[in-house]
Amino acid sequence: MNRSEDSRTEKEVRLSFWQLLRSTLSAFIGVQSNANRERDFRHGKPSHFIWMGLLFGAAFVLTLVGVVQLVLYFTGA
């Protein structure tokens, strides 16, 4: 395989949804491995990580709000 074929096949490789989700969750809790980080930078699109991070951040905040509302409901506050 020559160099142009290598670069073409490397560009065609994309991250799956589950790889993207796993990388985002790992980054949120700070346990991303160096190999996965390098894979993400080579094959991932920044916009995909931004959207996944925003969605996960919103889900996290809504979960916290829900838990606080539930605790307030059961404590009678």
C-alpha angles and dihedrals in degrees: 000000000000128000097265091054091048093052092045094052091044091054092048093058110097132181116256120234091255093050089050092048093047092049091049093049091046091051092049092057095035102242101112112144119232092240092054091045091053091047090051093052092046100045108016129089116231091224091059092053092046092052093044090049092049092048093047091046091051091047090050093051092046090050091052091048090050093050092049091049090049092050091047091050094052094044092051095237 
